[in-house]
Amino acid sequence: MEHFVEYTLTSMKEEHLPLVLKWRNSKSIRQCMYTDHVITLKEHEKWFQKIKQSDHAMIKLLFYRDHPIGLVHFSQIDRRNKKSYWGFYIGEQNAPKGSGTALGFLALECIFEQIGMRKLCSEVLAFNQPSLKFHRKLGFKEEGKFKNHIERNGQYIDVYVFALFNDKWLDVKRRWLNGKGEDYERDSHS
């Protein structure tokens, strides 16, 4: 898409570890993740090495011009059944408006059109309204809810389960390319 031309999705490298650790340990990102403790450098490095050696996970960074601003992590990549999970965030506070949409668009192109998955799944903590809205905006459909699934501050919270299929993604992408992407959530509920 023309307004995403200044964005690229690139494989994460070891040189990015300190920046990604900073993002991951920020309160705004930690609170929306399953793992919400402050991660040590050693733990972070071990996580990265495990992913580098895995055929079932990959990490891509979103660059705006030449600056890394966000991350998408594909996990549980199942090539036999052609399905995967994802998690993502914009780490830079001063990222340009629309960077999240660019990340979503490029990540979905990557997983569906380059990697060849047919289904992408996601789990979203119930209080994370921006992520719930974002998934719907991108065409994801709610497949269920895990009630009282994780504990936070002495309370159990629900987790919503979403999925997007390749054919649905292609429909969403066509709408975006025709300038009607912002209307997708409204149209898909009518």
ZIHUPE-V357057 format. One line per field, one symbol per residue. phi: phi as a letter, one per 30 degrees, with the letter a starting at -180 (. if undefined). A space follows every 10 residues. Layout:
phi=???
//
This chain:
phi=.ddcddcbcb edbeddeddd deedddedde dccdccdddd ddddddeddd deccccaabb cccchccdba bbbcbhdcdd chbacbbaac cddcddejdd ddeddddded ddccdidcbb cabbdeddee deddededjd cdclbddhdb cbhibcbdbd cbbbcedded dddedddcic ddddedddcd
//
